[in-house]
């Protein structure tokens, strides 16, 4: 896996260059920008799994 820190107000994009589906764990602090992901077509947000 890879960890990337993206500073606030820094434009970026994510492209899957592999053959397998991409999985991302995104942490927003402070929260808020994740609301945009909920509006995007094709984005699946999975609830946390209980142990």
N, C-alpha and C positions, 0 to 999 in steps of 0.2 A: 504494500500500500504506500501511499504518498500523502504527506501533510503539506498543505499550502496555506499561508497566511495572506489574505488580501486586505489591504488597508481600506478604510472607509473612502467612499467617493472615487474608487479606482475602477475604471471600466475593465471588464474581463469577460471572457466567454469560456465555455467548456465544450470540448469536442471529443467524442469517443472514437479513437483510431484503432481500437481492437475489434476482434471478431465476436467477442462475448458482450452481452448487455452490461452497461456500466452501472455501478452502484456508488452512490455518493452519500456521505454523512456530512451535512452542512450544519455548522454551529454559528448562529447569529447572536452577537452581543454588542449592543443591546438588541433585543428582539424587534422585529418589524418587517424587514425585507422579505421574509419567507412568505408573506401574503401574496406577493407577485407570483411565486411558484404555484400557488393554488389556482391561479387564473390561467395558467398555461395549459394548452392542449397536450395530452400525452404524458403529463407528469403524474406519477403515482406516488402518493405520500402514504407510507405504511405506518400504522400505529406501533408503539413499542410492544415488543413481545414480553410477556410475563415469564419469569424463570420457572 
